[in-house]
Amino acid sequence: MEGFYPLKECPENKTFGENDTLVIFGEVFDKGYVNGLIEEALKNNMQVIYGTVGRRDEENKLRPLTDEEVKLKKQTNLINIPLEAGFDLDFDNANELTPFSQLQGIKRDGWLDVKLNWDSIAESKKNGQERFLKNTKAFLSEVKKLIKPNSNVLFAHTMAGGIPRAKILMPILNRVFKGHGKRFQSSKEFWDSEIGRLCAESFEEVTARTFQVLIDETKDFRESHSHVSYTAFGYHGCAALAGDEYKWQSYAPYLQGWAKIELENIAKKSWENGIKAQVFNSPEILTNSSSVFMGVEVCLYPLLDALKKENNGDESDVHKACRELLKEPQHLETILDYTQKYMVTDEEQSLSAWKNWPEHNKDDQMKEMREASDYLISMHKDPKNLMVFPLSEVVFKATGKAMFCESSSPTKPVWWVGHDLVAKTYLNM
Ligand SMILES: NC(=O)c1ccc[n+]([C@@H]2O[C@H](COP(=O)([O-])OP(=O)(O)OC[C@H]3O[C@@H](n4cnc5c(N)ncnc54)[C@H](O)[C@@H]3O)[C@@H](O)[C@H]2O)c1
């Protein structure tokens, strides 16, 4: 597949150690992908500097974390300057409208034909960009005070999101991401609407452009430190075991996909200018951010097949932990048989999905994904305690290690991390 670069082995850490720093550009939440990268940095005795997106107060004003919120984070070196990106709550120049206020009062049956005031949105966007730039500069000037001279610095971009916080969007997106049959909503129809276009601009702003801002605003770090590299988490499908072979697969609709392609382009362009910026397209896992998309986790189950294959055919400790969560331990075999059948094994279908990625949803495909998700959940003792949680942890730990080591001596701007690499790396940890 042209343009698909899976990282095959986890390299050695060639650079990072005691005097060096990992800077998190975004906020760290429990279960979030970046925790694996942080674990690796701490194992190598590096200093970690944390960020926050901040919070919105009752009047929707952006504020730093309160002392109590900071305490709960339990993060030393947390720079409490709100790094929220996007513009849904930013006013236009007349101080009258925000994209959020434009979406107020829209009825469920009228959203498709809504016309938005794009001049006002353009002003809000510019104001949001200026706010984000100002706060990023303030954040980085605090970072500078904490970093040792001539040391190495790894910046980790974790930001993604940008769904405008308007009431009307939740029922629409629930149908787009989860609906089938009577509740099916075509993601293409949504994406082509004015509300869809607003989401697209917002996603690009939060998920992609923030990486460019980080790279632009850290020029002086590159000039004054020995090694400066950048990692970002991408998603562009993932290779999982289907039969005996690892095959690329993905799910639809992944509406952040266009913004993730832009994220890759930012890394590639920076790379051409000698900047070591890398995007790691990572497997689907369940985190605070992805749990709304229930169904995407179905392709995480076959990670157990990969772990067995890379463990010379023997089960791993993860198999044991997963069996304990099921109503009957032997349900694990049923689950793995089921998910193997679910995986796309048709070469042509997979190639067309790769070429046309990101794809829009179809009613029958949504039905299949939802039914698979519900069926797999029904095999568990407790629907709130799913196998995909330990599996997600395996993924973020192994992915974090691979990203950390590769960024110590970067070799390519865009890599894919598949279940093969995750399994091999995890088994050697
Ligand atoms: N969960 C998955 O399946 C998956 C797969 C591949 C890549 N990723 C990527 O991994 C990264 C971390 O996501 P995660 O799934 O661990 O979830 P997470 O909730 O732990 O992290 C999401 C991050 O986005 C930041 N963020 C959210 N809205 C923001 C805004 N308006 N402005 C600035 N920052 C904002 C948060 O602060 C947080 O750092 C993201 O880039 C995500 O796209 C996730």
The ligand as an SDF file (V2000), in Angstrom:
LIG
                    3D

 44 48  0  0  0  0  0  0  0  0999 V2000
   -8.2460    6.9680   21.5000 N   0  0  0  0  0  0  0  0  0  0  0  0
   -7.9010    6.5190   20.3220 C   0  0  0  0  0  0  0  0  0  0  0  0
   -8.4030    5.4850   19.8390 O   0  0  0  0  0  0  0  0  0  0  0  0
   -6.8360    7.2320   19.5360 C   0  0  0  0  0  0  0  0  0  0  0  0
   -6.2640    6.5620   18.4220 C   0  0  0  0  0  0  0  0  0  0  0  0
   -5.2370    7.1990   17.7260 C   0  0  0  0  0  0  0  0  0  0  0  0
   -4.8280    8.4840   18.1100 C   0  0  0  0  0  0  0  0  0  0  0  0
   -5.4250    9.1120   19.1700 N   0  0  0  0  0  0  0  0  0  0  0  0
   -4.9520   10.4530   19.5200 C   0  0  0  0  0  0  0  0  0  0  0  0
   -4.3100   10.4490   20.7730 O   0  0  0  0  0  0  0  0  0  0  0  0
   -4.3160   11.7860   21.2940 C   0  0  0  0  0  0  0  0  0  0  0  0
   -4.7650   11.7530   22.7330 C   0  0  0  0  0  0  0  0  0  0  0  0
   -6.1300   11.3580   22.7770 O   0  0  0  0  0  0  0  0  0  0  0  0
   -6.6990   10.2850   23.7900 P   0  0  0  0  0  0  0  0  0  0  0  0
   -7.6090    9.3940   23.0110 O   0  0  0  0  0  0  0  0  0  0  0  0
   -5.6160    9.7050   24.6010 O   0  0  0  0  0  0  0  0  0  0  0  0
   -7.7040   11.1290   24.7020 O   0  0  0  0  0  0  0  0  0  0  0  0
   -7.4480   12.1570   25.9160 P   0  0  0  0  0  0  0  0  0  0  0  0
   -8.8020   12.6450   26.2670 O   0  0  0  0  0  0  0  0  0  0  0  0
   -6.6430   11.5720   26.9940 O   0  0  0  0  0  0  0  0  0  0  0  0
   -6.6160   13.3170   25.2300 O   0  0  0  0  0  0  0  0  0  0  0  0
   -7.1830   14.3060   24.4110 C   0  0  0  0  0  0  0  0  0  0  0  0
   -6.2750   15.5110   24.4440 C   0  0  0  0  0  0  0  0  0  0  0  0
   -6.8420   16.5540   23.6460 O   0  0  0  0  0  0  0  0  0  0  0  0
   -6.7880   17.7550   24.3910 C   0  0  0  0  0  0  0  0  0  0  0  0
   -7.8830   18.6390   23.9520 N   0  0  0  0  0  0  0  0  0  0  0  0
   -9.2020   18.3510   23.8610 C   0  0  0  0  0  0  0  0  0  0  0  0
   -9.8780   19.4340   23.4270 N   0  0  0  0  0  0  0  0  0  0  0  0
   -8.9590   20.4150   23.2470 C   0  0  0  0  0  0  0  0  0  0  0  0
   -9.0250   21.7540   22.8320 C   0  0  0  0  0  0  0  0  0  0  0  0
  -10.1770   22.3570   22.5020 N   0  0  0  0  0  0  0  0  0  0  0  0
   -7.8800   22.4730   22.7760 N   0  0  0  0  0  0  0  0  0  0  0  0
   -6.6820   21.8980   23.1060 C   0  0  0  0  0  0  0  0  0  0  0  0
   -6.5670   20.6360   23.5170 N   0  0  0  0  0  0  0  0  0  0  0  0
   -7.6910   19.9120   23.5820 C   0  0  0  0  0  0  0  0  0  0  0  0
   -6.8960   17.3180   25.8370 C   0  0  0  0  0  0  0  0  0  0  0  0
   -6.3530   18.2690   26.6880 O   0  0  0  0  0  0  0  0  0  0  0  0
   -6.0600   16.0580   25.8470 C   0  0  0  0  0  0  0  0  0  0  0  0
   -4.6990   16.3640   26.0010 O   0  0  0  0  0  0  0  0  0  0  0  0
   -5.2450   12.5800   20.3790 C   0  0  0  0  0  0  0  0  0  0  0  0
   -4.4750   13.2850   19.4370 O   0  0  0  0  0  0  0  0  0  0  0  0
   -6.0470   11.4950   19.7000 C   0  0  0  0  0  0  0  0  0  0  0  0
   -6.5930   11.8810   18.4560 O   0  0  0  0  0  0  0  0  0  0  0  0
   -6.3990    8.4960   19.9090 C   0  0  0  0  0  0  0  0  0  0  0  0
  1  2  1  0
  2  3  2  0
  2  4  1  0
  4  5  1  0
  4 44  2  0
  5  6  2  0
  6  7  1  0
  7  8  2  0
  8  9  1  0
  8 44  1  0
  9 10  1  0
  9 42  1  0
 10 11  1  0
 11 12  1  0
 11 40  1  0
 12 13  1  0
 13 14  1  0
 14 15  2  0
 14 16  1  0
 14 17  1  0
 17 18  1  0
 18 19  2  0
 18 20  1  0
 18 21  1  0
 21 22  1  0
 22 23  1  0
 23 24  1  0
 23 38  1  0
 24 25  1  0
 25 26  1  0
 25 36  1  0
 26 27  1  0
 26 35  1  0
 27 28  2  0
 28 29  1  0
 29 30  1  0
 29 35  2  0
 30 31  1  0
 30 32  2  0
 32 33  1  0
 33 34  2  0
 34 35  1  0
 36 37  1  0
 36 38  1  0
 38 39  1  0
 40 41  1  0
 40 42  1  0
 42 43  1  0
M  CHG  2   8   1  16  -1
M  END
$$$$
